[in-house]
Amino acid sequence: MLAAIAGYFRAQIGEIERDDALRWYGAALAFLHVVTYLYWIDQRVVGFLHAEAEPICWPLAPDCHALRVLSAAGVTRLLRAYFAAAVGVGVLFAWKPLVPWAYASLIAVNVLKLAVMLLDYRLRMNQHYMAFAATFVYLLIPGKRPALRVLISLFYFWAGSLKLNWEWISGAGLYRPMWPFAGVGVVIACAYVVVLELVVTWGLLAKCAWIFWAAFAQFFLFHALSWQVVGFFYPLLMFAILAIFPLSRAVEPRDPPVGLLTALWTGRARRSVYATALGFSLLQLAPYAFPGDPALTGEGRLYALHMFDARPICEGWAELHNADGTTTRRDLKLRLDTRIACDPIVYFNRARNLCRQRDLGRIAFQDLDLHLSARRATDGQLRRVIATSGFCARRERYDPFRHNAWILTE
């Protein structure tokens, strides 16, 4: 068994060693971590990752408070080590004889990033999801060139499927103005993005040069313009992820004579490519296995793209029942300019933190009722998402694999 596992990893490393396009793409994947570090510093994440800060835990790591052992200075040093390691991995990929070391180091840097992210759910972003997915295929799937390009095309395709709603097309889902568009121009631009992601994305796999470069230029322009709406992280990350496309056209070996797109649709692509496409696509269907509107309930979206498709608006609070019979309302909304600002996971965690503080004697109250109401930006009124009485006594858990009855869907 160990020999088989070692042989498998040697084969993955050998594929990268033989292909300069893949070797340089490894450097691009290392760059993703450099950009991640810069974004985390820009967002001052140290302020909520240290041991004394309030934790918002992932459903798959519900006791993350036990993992938060570093001071603010310790977290800062850890992030600097992460940055230095990312730069080092990129340098290793520049020398062909060092590819095995670069491969192992890329695994280590991703494990370190995942360990940091597990400290708090507020680090969740769609950008990380795509970066991990692309890195997973690069490290572990044979036939890396075609598998990566099909995966990235599917990033866009499934993102486009999420935008098939009026909230996105109307522009109501945008957090900021989108120069140079205004009025009806915003609607046209948002509708164009849907066409871009659902249709034009397949041009990235085309054999014909003018079709490919026309499609690639549109995506490059799309991400350049998105900078003003979402900031620097997403565009820079996508520029690095997209690098596999020009590298695959510029560096030998070439695609099959029929081209990757034709090979894919006629059943002549490698089985690993189809397995990658099927596995990723099945994950995108996960939210539809849960009742309710995933944009409001958040259920199932842990496993799928969490795209810029809706802008939920919400109110979340706890009613603290005091020993003297009075109640105190505690606003639980965090000031987050992200798509998780109205996620029930955030409010569940904040209520659970209050219960824990009560048990430690730091806050005096008997129990609390948890409330969350939310709506899409284009909805007329708020809908109840959470209305749980006696939250502390109930000791509710968040099940990441099944519908949670305390999340309301009607």
C-alpha positions as a Python dict, from the first residue, in 0.01 Angstrom:
ca = {
    (1, 'M'): (0, 0, 0),
    (2, 'L'): (274, 246, 96),
    (3, 'A'): (464, 162, -223),
    (4, 'A'): (151, 230, -430),
    (5, 'I'): (94, 565, -258),
    (6, 'A'): (459, 665, -305),
    (7, 'G'): (441, 563, -671),
    (8, 'Y'): (128, 773, -720),
    (9, 'F'): (294, 1084, -581),
    (10, 'R'): (609, 1021, -785),
    (11, 'A'): (390, 1010, -1096),
    (12, 'Q'): (232, 1346, -1008),
    (13, 'I'): (572, 1504, -950),
    (14, 'G'): (705, 1350, -1271),
    (15, 'E'): (422, 1500, -1474),
    (16, 'I'): (512, 1845, -1344),
    (17, 'E'): (886, 1792, -1399),
    (18, 'R'): (830, 1699, -1764),
    (19, 'D'): (604, 1997, -1838),
    (20, 'D'): (740, 2351, -1807),
    (21, 'A'): (386, 2492, -1830),
    (22, 'L'): (288, 2300, -1517),
    (23, 'R'): (609, 2396, -1340),
    (24, 'W'): (545, 2767, -1393),
    (25, 'Y'): (182, 2718, -1301),
    (26, 'G'): (308, 2584, -968),
    (27, 'A'): (473, 2924, -916),
    (28, 'A'): (138, 3089, -999),
    (29, 'L'): (-33, 2875, -734),
    (30, 'A'): (232, 2981, -483),
    (31, 'F'): (153, 3343, -576),
    (32, 'L'): (-207, 3281, -461),
    (33, 'H'): (-74, 3252, -106),
    (34, 'V'): (123, 3575, -138),
    (35, 'V'): (-197, 3753, -241),
    (36, 'T'): (-386, 3581, 41),
    (37, 'Y'): (-135, 3712, 295),
    (38, 'L'): (-163, 4066, 156),
    (39, 'Y'): (-542, 4048, 173),
    (40, 'W'): (-543, 3916, 529),
    (41, 'I'): (-312, 4196, 639),
    (42, 'D'): (-529, 4451, 457),
    (43, 'Q'): (-837, 4315, 636),
    (44, 'R'): (-661, 4311, 977),
    (45, 'V'): (-757, 3949, 1043),
    (46, 'V'): (-514, 3928, 1334),
    (47, 'G'): (-769, 4127, 1533),
    (48, 'F'): (-1016, 3837, 1540),
    (49, 'L'): (-780, 3536, 1520),
    (50, 'H'): (-591, 3568, 1847),
    (51, 'A'): (-673, 3371, 2161),
    (52, 'E'): (-866, 3650, 2337),
    (53, 'A'): (-1091, 3740, 2041),
    (54, 'E'): (-1444, 3609, 1997),
    (55, 'P'): (-1441, 3302, 1768),
    (56, 'I'): (-1685, 3232, 1486),
    (57, 'C'): (-1631, 2860, 1425),
    (58, 'W'): (-1676, 2654, 1111),
    (59, 'P'): (-1943, 2380, 1128),
    (60, 'L'): (-1670, 2126, 1053),
    (61, 'A'): (-1457, 2265, 1339),
    (62, 'P'): (-1719, 2364, 1599),
    (63, 'D'): (-1469, 2391, 1886),
    (64, 'C'): (-1225, 2622, 1714),
    (65, 'H'): (-1190, 2827, 2033),
    (66, 'A'): (-969, 2544, 2162),
    (67, 'L'): (-736, 2593, 1864),
    (68, 'R'): (-688, 2965, 1925),
    (69, 'V'): (-382, 2959, 2149),
    (70, 'L'): (-171, 3235, 1992),
    (71, 'S'): (-158, 3597, 2102),
    (72, 'A'): (-201, 3874, 1846),
    (73, 'A'): (179, 3892, 1815),
    (74, 'G'): (193, 3514, 1766),
    (75, 'V'): (-67, 3522, 1490),
    (76, 'T'): (127, 3802, 1320),
    (77, 'R'): (446, 3593, 1327),
    (78, 'L'): (256, 3291, 1193),
    (79, 'L'): (120, 3493, 900),
    (80, 'R'): (466, 3628, 822),
    (81, 'A'): (602, 3273, 818),
    (82, 'Y'): (316, 3179, 583),
    (83, 'F'): (412, 3466, 351),
    (84, 'A'): (781, 3371, 352),
    (85, 'A'): (695, 3006, 283),
    (86, 'A'): (475, 3107, -12),
    (87, 'V'): (755, 3312, -167),
    (88, 'G'): (995, 3023, -112),
    (89, 'V'): (765, 2778, -289),
    (90, 'G'): (746, 3007, -592),
    (91, 'V'): (1126, 3025, -606),
    (92, 'L'): (1159, 2646, -581),
    (93, 'F'): (934, 2598, -887),
    (94, 'A'): (1172, 2816, -1090),
    (95, 'W'): (1438, 2541, -1086),
    (96, 'K'): (1345, 2214, -1248),
    (97, 'P'): (1566, 1991, -1025),
    (98, 'L'): (1385, 2131, -720),
    (99, 'V'): (1033, 2040, -836),
    (100, 'P'): (996, 1753, -581),
    (101, 'W'): (1080, 1998, -302),
    (102, 'A'): (849, 2258, -453),
    (103, 'Y'): (567, 2002, -475),
    (104, 'A'): (603, 1900, -108),
    (105, 'S'): (635, 2263, -2),
    (106, 'L'): (317, 2361, -189),
    (107, 'I'): (131, 2092, 4),
    (108, 'A'): (275, 2225, 331),
    (109, 'V'): (179, 2586, 254),
    (110, 'N'): (-178, 2483, 174),
    (111, 'V'): (-200, 2285, 498),
    (112, 'L'): (-76, 2591, 686),
    (113, 'K'): (-332, 2813, 516),
    (114, 'L'): (-610, 2566, 597),
    (115, 'A'): (-497, 2556, 962),
    (116, 'V'): (-518, 2936, 982),
    (117, 'M'): (-860, 2940, 814),
    (118, 'L'): (-998, 2684, 1060),
    (119, 'L'): (-947, 2938, 1337),
    (120, 'D'): (-1244, 3145, 1223),
    (121, 'Y'): (-1534, 3119, 980),
    (122, 'R'): (-1491, 3486, 886),
    (123, 'L'): (-1195, 3380, 672),
    (124, 'R'): (-1430, 3193, 445),
    (125, 'M'): (-1431, 3333, 93),
    (126, 'N'): (-1511, 3199, -250),
    (127, 'Q'): (-1158, 3291, -357),
    (128, 'H'): (-1009, 3037, -116),
    (129, 'Y'): (-1252, 2771, -237),
    (130, 'M'): (-1133, 2811, -595),
    (131, 'A'): (-768, 2833, -496),
    (132, 'F'): (-790, 2508, -298),
    (133, 'A'): (-980, 2334, -580),
    (134, 'A'): (-724, 2433, -845),
    (135, 'T'): (-435, 2334, -616),
    (136, 'F'): (-598, 1998, -537),
    (137, 'V'): (-623, 1914, -907),
    (138, 'Y'): (-269, 2037, -972),
    (139, 'L'): (-124, 1823, -695),
    (140, 'L'): (-330, 1505, -715),
    (141, 'I'): (-503, 1459, -1051),
    (142, 'P'): (-318, 1312, -1352),
    (143, 'G'): (-368, 1487, -1682),
    (144, 'K'): (-324, 1819, -1506),
    (145, 'R'): (-331, 2054, -1803),
    (146, 'P'): (-674, 1952, -1936),
    (147, 'A'): (-818, 1883, -1589),
    (148, 'L'): (-726, 2231, -1464),
    (149, 'R'): (-865, 2407, -1768),
    (150, 'V'): (-1194, 2219, -1752),
    (151, 'L'): (-1218, 2285, -1379),
    (152, 'I'): (-1163, 2659, -1424),
    (153, 'S'): (-1421, 2672, -1704),
    (154, 'L'): (-1662, 2505, -1465),
    (155, 'F'): (-1583, 2770, -1201),
    (156, 'Y'): (-1734, 3023, -1437),
    (157, 'F'): (-2017, 2803, -1562),
    (158, 'W'): (-2151, 2721, -1216),
    (159, 'A'): (-2098, 3080, -1102),
    (160, 'G'): (-2311, 3190, -1396),
    (161, 'S'): (-2586, 2945, -1300),
    (162, 'L'): (-2608, 3113, -958),
    (163, 'K'): (-2660, 3450, -1126),
    (164, 'L'): (-2978, 3346, -1309),
    (165, 'N'): (-3194, 3566, -1089),
    (166, 'W'): (-3322, 3921, -1099),
    (167, 'E'): (-3119, 4028, -797),
    (168, 'W'): (-2797, 3979, -990),
    (169, 'I'): (-2923, 4093, -1331),
    (170, 'S'): (-3078, 4412, -1189),
    (171, 'G'): (-2751, 4504, -1020),
    (172, 'A'): (-2913, 4503, -675),
    (173, 'G'): (-2665, 4240, -561),
    (174, 'L'): (-2366, 4469, -616),
    (175, 'Y'): (-2207, 4616, -306),
    (176, 'R'): (-2054, 4915, -485),
    (177, 'P'): (-2108, 5116, -808),
    (178, 'M'): (-1954, 4967, -1120),
    (179, 'W'): (-1782, 5228, -1337),
    (180, 'P'): (-1846, 5310, -1621),
    (181, 'F'): (-2196, 5163, -1599),
    (182, 'A'): (-2507, 5332, -1463),
    (183, 'G'): (-2882, 5289, -1493),
    (184, 'V'): (-2980, 5044, -1765),
    (185, 'G'): (-2610, 4998, -1839),
    (186, 'V'): (-2572, 4812, -1509),
    (187, 'V'): (-2848, 4568, -1611),
    (188, 'I'): (-2682, 4511, -1950),
    (189, 'A'): (-2342, 4460, -1789),
    (190, 'C'): (-2477, 4213, -1531),
    (191, 'A'): (-2666, 4020, -1801),
    (192, 'Y'): (-2346, 4011, -2006),
    (193, 'V'): (-2161, 3854, -1712),
    (194, 'V'): (-2417, 3570, -1710),
    (195, 'V'): (-2358, 3509, -2082),
    (196, 'L'): (-1983, 3536, -2027),
    (197, 'E'): (-1981, 3272, -1755),
    (198, 'L'): (-2234, 3033, -1906),
    (199, 'V'): (-2135, 3050, -2273),
    (200, 'V'): (-1810, 3236, -2343),
    (201, 'T'): (-1626, 3027, -2082),
    (202, 'W'): (-1622, 2730, -2321),
    (203, 'G'): (-1420, 2941, -2565),
    (204, 'L'): (-1130, 2906, -2321),
    (205, 'L'): (-1113, 2540, -2426),
    (206, 'A'): (-1140, 2605, -2800),
    (207, 'K'): (-865, 2497, -3038),
    (208, 'C'): (-915, 2795, -3271),
    (209, 'A'): (-677, 3070, -3162),
    (210, 'W'): (-904, 3367, -3229),
    (211, 'I'): (-1193, 3211, -3034),
    (212, 'F'): (-966, 3137, -2739),
    (213, 'W'): (-800, 3478, -2728),
    (214, 'A'): (-1133, 3659, -2770),
    (215, 'A'): (-1275, 3464, -2474),
    (216, 'F'): (-960, 3505, -2265),
    (217, 'A'): (-951, 3883, -2326),
    (218, 'Q'): (-1312, 3915, -2208),
    (219, 'F'): (-1237, 3736, -1883),
    (220, 'F'): (-924, 3944, -1831),
    (221, 'L'): (-1126, 4264, -1879),
    (222, 'F'): (-1405, 4133, -1655),
    (223, 'H'): (-1166, 4073, -1367),
    (224, 'A'): (-986, 4402, -1423),
    (225, 'L'): (-1318, 4590, -1397),
    (226, 'S'): (-1425, 4385, -1095),
    (227, 'W'): (-1135, 4536, -894),
    (228, 'Q'): (-1343, 4848, -820),
    (229, 'V'): (-1632, 4638, -684),
    (230, 'V'): (-1459, 4358, -490),
    (231, 'G'): (-1108, 4494, -431),
    (232, 'F'): (-770, 4355, -535),
    (233, 'F'): (-787, 4001, -398),
    (234, 'Y'): (-1029, 3838, -643),
    (235, 'P'): (-883, 3985, -967),
    (236, 'L'): (-522, 3901, -875),
    (237, 'L'): (-618, 3551, -766),
    (238, 'M'): (-807, 3486, -1090),
    (239, 'F'): (-526, 3624, -1306),
    (240, 'A'): (-296, 3364, -1147),
    (241, 'I'): (-550, 3081, -1178),
    (242, 'L'): (-616, 3167, -1544),
    (243, 'A'): (-244, 3147, -1624),
    (244, 'I'): (-278, 2779, -1715),
    (245, 'F'): (-460, 2876, -2036),
    (246, 'P'): (-189, 3086, -2209),
    (247, 'L'): (80, 2855, -2066),
    (248, 'S'): (-91, 2554, -2225),
    (249, 'R'): (-96, 2724, -2565),
    (250, 'A'): (260, 2859, -2549),
    (251, 'V'): (448, 2558, -2411),
    (252, 'E'): (479, 2213, -2562),
    (253, 'P'): (319, 1957, -2562),
    (254, 'R'): (15, 2081, -2751),
    (255, 'D'): (-342, 1964, -2713),
    (256, 'P'): (-478, 1671, -2918),
    (257, 'P'): (-533, 1762, -3286),
    (258, 'V'): (-909, 1796, -3233),
    (259, 'G'): (-859, 2037, -2941),
    (260, 'L'): (-959, 2002, -2578),
    (261, 'L'): (-1318, 2123, -2619),
    (262, 'T'): (-1397, 1874, -2896),
    (263, 'A'): (-1220, 1594, -2710),
    (264, 'L'): (-1422, 1676, -2399),
    (265, 'W'): (-1761, 1673, -2571),
    (266, 'T'): (-1689, 1366, -2786),
    (267, 'G'): (-1571, 1147, -2499),
    (268, 'R'): (-1203, 1147, -2602),
    (269, 'A'): (-1064, 1335, -2301),
    (270, 'R'): (-885, 1153, -2020),
    (271, 'R'): (-1096, 983, -1758),
    (272, 'S'): (-934, 1198, -1489),
    (273, 'V'): (-1075, 1506, -1664),
    (274, 'Y'): (-1429, 1369, -1654),
    (275, 'A'): (-1384, 1262, -1292),
    (276, 'T'): (-1272, 1615, -1202),
    (277, 'A'): (-1565, 1772, -1385),
    (278, 'L'): (-1818, 1532, -1232),
    (279, 'G'): (-1685, 1563, -877),
    (280, 'F'): (-1677, 1943, -887),
    (281, 'S'): (-2022, 1966, -1047),
    (282, 'L'): (-2179, 1735, -790),
    (283, 'L'): (-2049, 1962, -514),
    (284, 'Q'): (-2224, 2257, -679),
    (285, 'L'): (-2555, 2072, -650),
    (286, 'A'): (-2519, 2029, -272),
    (287, 'P'): (-2719, 2344, -179),
    (288, 'Y'): (-3018, 2216, -376),
    (289, 'A'): (-3038, 1913, -146),
    (290, 'F'): (-3146, 2147, 136),
    (291, 'P'): (-3483, 2324, 170),
    (292, 'G'): (-3519, 2700, 150),
    (293, 'D'): (-3318, 2972, -22),
    (294, 'P'): (-2945, 2887, 11),
    (295, 'A'): (-2857, 3257, -12),
    (296, 'L'): (-3042, 3308, 320),
    (297, 'T'): (-3006, 2974, 498),
    (298, 'G'): (-2646, 2913, 389),
    (299, 'E'): (-2703, 2538, 410),
    (300, 'G'): (-2507, 2329, 162),
    (301, 'R'): (-2296, 2622, 46),
    (302, 'L'): (-1995, 2502, 244),
    (303, 'Y'): (-1930, 2260, -41),
    (304, 'A'): (-2014, 2483, -337),
    (305, 'L'): (-1912, 2810, -495),
    (306, 'H'): (-2022, 3104, -281),
    (307, 'M'): (-2037, 3358, -559),
    (308, 'F'): (-2135, 3722, -576),
    (309, 'D'): (-2494, 3632, -674),
    (310, 'A'): (-2706, 3791, -398),
    (311, 'R'): (-2680, 4059, -132),
    (312, 'P'): (-2870, 3946, 177),
    (313, 'I'): (-2996, 4208, 420),
    (314, 'C'): (-3064, 4098, 775),
    (315, 'E'): (-3129, 4173, 1140),
    (316, 'G'): (-2998, 3934, 1406),
    (317, 'W'): (-3026, 3965, 1783),
    (318, 'A'): (-3049, 3778, 2110),
    (319, 'E'): (-3304, 3841, 2385),
    (320, 'L'): (-3122, 3781, 2714),
    (321, 'H'): (-3350, 3673, 2998),
    (322, 'N'): (-3225, 3813, 3326),
    (323, 'A'): (-3278, 3672, 3676),
    (324, 'D'): (-3507, 3962, 3770),
    (325, 'G'): (-3748, 3879, 3488),
    (326, 'T'): (-3635, 4155, 3254),
    (327, 'T'): (-3492, 4102, 2906),
    (328, 'T'): (-3201, 4270, 2733),
    (329, 'R'): (-3171, 4285, 2358),
    (330, 'R'): (-2820, 4221, 2224),
    (331, 'D'): (-2748, 4303, 1860),
    (332, 'L'): (-2548, 4015, 1709),
    (333, 'K'): (-2474, 4157, 1368),
    (334, 'L'): (-2106, 4180, 1282),
    (335, 'R'): (-1997, 4456, 1048),
    (336, 'L'): (-1884, 4231, 767),
    (337, 'D'): (-1863, 4347, 406),
    (338, 'T'): (-1881, 3989, 284),
    (339, 'R'): (-2144, 3738, 178),
    (340, 'I'): (-2140, 3567, 518),
    (341, 'A'): (-2265, 3876, 704),
    (342, 'C'): (-2615, 3724, 724),
    (343, 'D'): (-2515, 3357, 741),
    (344, 'P'): (-2698, 3169, 1021),
    (345, 'I'): (-2363, 3012, 1115),
    (346, 'V'): (-2241, 3354, 1233),
    (347, 'Y'): (-2544, 3416, 1456),
    (348, 'F'): (-2543, 3060, 1587),
    (349, 'N'): (-2182, 3106, 1694),
    (350, 'R'): (-2237, 3444, 1854),
    (351, 'A'): (-2528, 3307, 2057),
    (352, 'R'): (-2325, 3002, 2157),
    (353, 'N'): (-2042, 3231, 2265),
    (354, 'L'): (-2282, 3419, 2493),
    (355, 'C'): (-2391, 3089, 2649),
    (356, 'R'): (-2027, 2994, 2704),
    (357, 'Q'): (-1955, 3334, 2863),
    (358, 'R'): (-2251, 3284, 3095),
    (359, 'D'): (-2127, 2941, 3199),
    (360, 'L'): (-1785, 3090, 3279),
    (361, 'G'): (-1947, 3354, 3497),
    (362, 'R'): (-1847, 3646, 3276),
    (363, 'I'): (-2204, 3746, 3183),
    (364, 'A'): (-2511, 3718, 3407),
    (365, 'F'): (-2831, 3599, 3241),
    (366, 'Q'): (-3047, 3287, 3259),
    (367, 'D'): (-3099, 3201, 2891),
    (368, 'L'): (-3146, 3367, 2556),
    (369, 'D'): (-3373, 3360, 2254),
    (370, 'L'): (-3195, 3378, 1918),
    (371, 'H'): (-3354, 3564, 1624),
    (372, 'L'): (-3246, 3621, 1267),
    (373, 'S'): (-3455, 3772, 987),
    (374, 'A'): (-3319, 3817, 637),
    (375, 'R'): (-3412, 3891, 278),
    (376, 'R'): (-3253, 3931, -60),
    (377, 'A'): (-3198, 4292, -165),
    (378, 'T'): (-3486, 4264, -413),
    (379, 'D'): (-3733, 4107, -167),
    (380, 'G'): (-4006, 4319, -15),
    (381, 'Q'): (-3975, 4218, 348),
    (382, 'L'): (-3761, 4023, 591),
    (383, 'R'): (-3825, 3653, 649),
    (384, 'R'): (-3763, 3469, 972),
    (385, 'V'): (-3457, 3245, 944),
    (386, 'I'): (-3396, 3171, 1313),
    (387, 'A'): (-3645, 3200, 1601),
    (388, 'T'): (-3516, 2974, 1879),
    (389, 'S'): (-3629, 3016, 2240),
    (390, 'G'): (-3413, 2892, 2525),
    (391, 'F'): (-3110, 2862, 2298),
    (392, 'C'): (-2857, 2782, 2573),
    (393, 'A'): (-3071, 2510, 2729),
    (394, 'R'): (-3140, 2349, 2394),
    (395, 'R'): (-2767, 2315, 2318),
    (396, 'E'): (-2836, 2325, 1946),
    (397, 'R'): (-2571, 2194, 1709),
    (398, 'Y'): (-2504, 2291, 1349),
    (399, 'D'): (-2514, 1981, 1132),
    (400, 'P'): (-2314, 2052, 812),
    (401, 'F'): (-2454, 1748, 630),
    (402, 'R'): (-2828, 1766, 701),
    (403, 'H'): (-3092, 2035, 730),
    (404, 'N'): (-3095, 2200, 1071),
    (405, 'A'): (-3454, 2218, 1194),
    (406, 'W'): (-3385, 2542, 1383),
    (407, 'I'): (-3312, 2716, 1049),
    (408, 'L'): (-3654, 2817, 918),
    (409, 'T'): (-3725, 2779, 547),
    (410, 'E'): (-4086, 2893, 507),
}
